[in-house]
Amino acid sequence: MKTGPRNLITDVAGLSVGNAEDPHLKSGVTVILCDRPATAAVHVMGGAPGTRETDLLEPHNSVQEIDAVVLSGGSAFGLDAASGVQAALREQRRGFAVGPALVPIVPAAILFDLLNGGNKDWGLYPPYRELGYAATRAAAATFATGSHGAGTGALTAGLKGGLGSASTVLENGITIGALAAVNALGSATWPGTHHFRAAGFEIGDEFGGLGFPASVPAEADAIRTKLDLGQPADGNTTIAVIATDAILTKAEAKRLAIAAHDGFAHALWPSHTPMDGDLIFALATGRSGRTISAEEFIALSAAACSTMARAIARGVHDATPALGDLLPCWRT
């Protein structure tokens, strides 16, 4: 397998990504913007999700396509970010047409970063609506990863989390990309090492190039979470997007989101816990102009798993230190 030219989700034609963050707040917003409406679905596997406009993504419901997806910090306060994204899209005359009215369709998910050392004394209203607007206006083909956007204040067990992305070009020419804001209850590394659990999927040295440990740690199956390390453990979540330029139905997009969750299990231990709100949005832009066979969908699903695992590892790998951090970064 090979990566796309940027090794970002924006290697999938038809997508751009924008970040906005507040370093004092230690929180931010990431927007995945579709240049034209894209088929979408979602699959939730964590026990503590926080979402907006996800019911419409079920295959049996009427709306078939969406305009953008929002990943935000701020716990439930961060759901306000979608309103800012809608405002920016409304300026562009984007949205689902209902007679003369246009309603931008913007599903959203949040992670919990209220206890990460940032100043959350924001006054009467939280700042996420404005951050969502700014992130939409900043959307581009290239964007920062690590401690930016929704990954600004993310934490994992023992290390800072962050925003990660990766892409894969399949042998049939179809591109798949992943974006993840990693704020997991569990850990992305093998116990007592700097080696990422997702090492088997690494392409080149995209997250350090260390590979697997020389020998499997004796405590490889030990459950090391924020609870065990004395970190605040009341809210966690890895929220992500898997995207492709293939033409998919909503049902196929749902199946792709399900397959991509395997990447969580390969990259984080444990994942999908009752204290995580783990979920994945799936987007199909159709920009390749190609539908795919059942056999090709198997390969696409496998690539969804591996690409998501790489994006999660890159999110932790790319995190950078900031004043007031509660945890060290992988790089340090």
N, C-alpha and C positions, 0 to 999 in steps of 0.2 A: 504494500500500500504506500501511497505518497500523499503528502499534504497539498492543499491548494497553495497559491502563490503567497498568501498572507498568513496561512495557518490560523485563520480566524473564521468565525461563522459567516462573515461577510464575503467569503469566497463563494457562498451560495448566491447566485445572481438574483438581484431583486431585493436585497436586504442592506440596510445600513444600521449602525449602532451609535448611540450617543450616551455620554455619561455626564452627570453633574453631581458634585459632592460638596460638603461643608467640612473642612478639616477639624473645626472646633466641635461640631456636632458629632464627628466620627461616624458619618452616615451619608448615604447618597442614593442615587437612582440611575438605573440603566434602562434605556428604551431600545427595543428592536423594532425598527420601522420598515414596513413593507412599501416598496415604491408603487405597487398597486395591490389591491386586496388579495390575500393569500388564504388558501385552505388551511384550517387549523383544528387542533384537538388538544386535550390535556389528559394527563393521568396522574392521580394523586396516590402516593403510597405511604406518606408519613402520617402520623397520628395527630398532628397539630398544625394543620394548614391555615393560612390566611389568604383569602382570594377575593377577586372581584370579576364578574362577568365570565365565570367558568361554566355555568350551567349551559349557556348557549353553545358551547363547544362540543357538547355530546352529539354523536352522529345522528340521533333521532330528532334533533331540534332544527329549527328552520334556517337560521343564519348560517351560511356556508363559508363565508370568508371574513377576515378581520383586517384591520388597518395597522395595528401595532400591538406589541406585548410589552408590559412593564414589569421589571424586577426592581424591588425597592427595599431599603432598610426601613427601620422605624416601627416594626411590628404593625398593628392595625392602623396606627397613624399614617403609615406609609402608603396605605391604599388611596390617600388623597392624591398621590402622584399621577394616577390615571386621569384625574380631572385636568391637570396641567397639560398632559399629553393631548387630551381631547381639545383643549383650547387652541393648542398649536396647530392641530390638524384642521380644526374648524377655520382657522385663518387661511389655510390652504384649500378650502372648499373640498375637504376629504370627508367621506363618511357614507354610511348606509342610507340610501334614498328612501324616504317615506313621504310620498307626494313631493312637495317643494322643500321639505326638511331634510337635512343631512345629519346623521348621527354617527360620529366616529366610533368604531367598535374596537375597544381597547381592554382586553383582559389583563389582569394584574395579579401578582403574587408578592408576598412580603416575607422578609426574614426578621428575626428578633435581634436587635443590636442596641437595646436600651441600657444595658449594663456593661458597656465596653470602655468606660472611662471618658466618653465624650460629654459635652455640656448639653443636656436635654432641656434646659430651662428656656424654652422657645416662646414663652408667653401664651396668649390665648389660643392661637392657631399654629399647628405644626407647619414647617416650611416645605413639605413634600410636594404640594401643588406647584410651587414655583420651581422646585428642582426638576419636576417632571417636564414642565414647559421648557426649561433651559436644556435639559438632556435631549429633547426632541429637536430643538433648534440646532444642537451640536452634532446631530447624527451624520455619520460619514462612513466611508469604507474602511478606514483605519481608526482604531480607538485604543485607549490605554487599558491594560489589564492589571491584575494585582489589587492594590489598595486604591481603587477608583470605583466610581459609580456605586452600584449596590454592594460591591465588595469592600467599600471603604473601611467599615468597622467590623467586618466579619471575623469570627473566631472559630477555631476548632480545638480539639483536645490537646492543649500544650503549645499550639502555634497559632499565629494569625492566619485567618483564612483570606479569601480574596475573590476577585473576578477572574475567571479563566475561560479561554476559548481555544478551539482546535478545529481543523477541517481534514477531510479525507476525500480524495478523488478515486472512485472505483474504476475497475478495469473497463466497464462499459461507458465511462465518461461522466456518469452521474456524480455530483458533488454532494457531500453531506457535511454539515457543520454543527458545532455545539457551543453553547455559552452557559456558564454556571457561576452562580454566586454562592460560595462555599462557606457555610456557617454551621458546620455539622457538630452534633453532640460527640461524635467519634473522632477518629484520627485518620489522616491520609498517609501516614508513614508506618513502617514496621517498628515494633517496640524497641526502643533503645538505639535507633538508627536514624540516618537521614534518607534512607531508601524509601521511595514511594511504593505504595501497594500496587499502583497502576503500572509499575515498571515494565511489565510484559508487553504493554501496548505502546511504549514510548517510541517515537520516530526521531532518530538522531539524538540530540541532547536537549530536547525541547523543555524538559524539566530537570536538568542537571546531569543527565547521562550516567547516573550511578548504577543503573540496572538493579538487580536483586541483591540482597546481602549474600556474602560468600557461603553462608549456611543459614538455614531458616532459624530465626531466633527461637530459643526454647519456649518463650512465652508468646509465640505467634498468634495463638488463639485467645490470649488474654484480652478481656474487654476493658479497654482504657478509654474512659469518657471524661467529659468535663466534671461529672459527678465525682469520679475517683480522684481527680486532680484538684478538687476544691474550687473550681471555677463556677461562676454563676451558670446554672443549668436549667433555668426555668423556661428558656426559649432558645430554639435552634432552628435550623432549616437549611437545606441546600435546594435552591430554586434554579431551574434551568430551562433552556430551550434547545431542541434538536430541530434542524432545518435541512431541507433538501430542495434541489431544483427540479426534481422529478414531478410529474403530474400524479397526484394522489387524491383519492376520495377522503372524506372526513373519517370514515371507518378505517381506511388504511393509515391515515395520519395518527389515529388513536393507537393502532397496533405499533406504529413506529415509536410513539412515546413510551409504550409499555416495554418495548425492547430496549430502549435507551436507559431505562431504570437499572438494567443489569450493569451498566457502567458505574452506577452508584455503589453497587455491591462489590465491584472489583477495585474501586478507588477509596472507599471509606469503610472503616470497621469500628463499630457497627453502623449500619445505615437503616433507614426506614423505621426508626424507633417511635414509640408513642410520644416522645418529646421532640421529634423532628417533624417539620411540615413538608417533607420532601415531595416535590412535584416536578413534572416536566411538561412544558408546552411543546407541541409539534407544529411546524410550519412547512407547507409545500408551496413553493412559489410557482412551480410549473414552467420555469423559464428555460429549461432544457428542451421543452416541447415533446418530451418522451414519457409515455406510460411504460410500466415495467412488468415483466412476467412474474409468475409466482416464484420461480427460481431466483430471479434477480432481487425480489423482495427479501428473500432469505439473506442474501449478501448485504443488502441495504440495512437490514435489522442488525446483523452482526457488526457492521461498521458504525451503526448508531451506538452500540454498546462501547466499542473501543474508543470512538471519538469522544464520547461523553466522559469516559474514565480519564482520558488525556486532558480534557478541559478542566476537570476537577483538580488534577495534580498541578496543572499550570497555574490555577488560581492560587493555590497555597505557595507554590514555588515563586510566583511573581510578586507576592506581598512585600511591602517595604515598610521600614520603621517610621514612626511618627511620635511626636511629643505626647506623653500621657498614655502610651500603650500599656495594656495589662499583660501582654504576652510577647515573646520574641518572634521574629520572622524566621522562616526556614533558612533564608540567606545568611542570617547572622548566628 
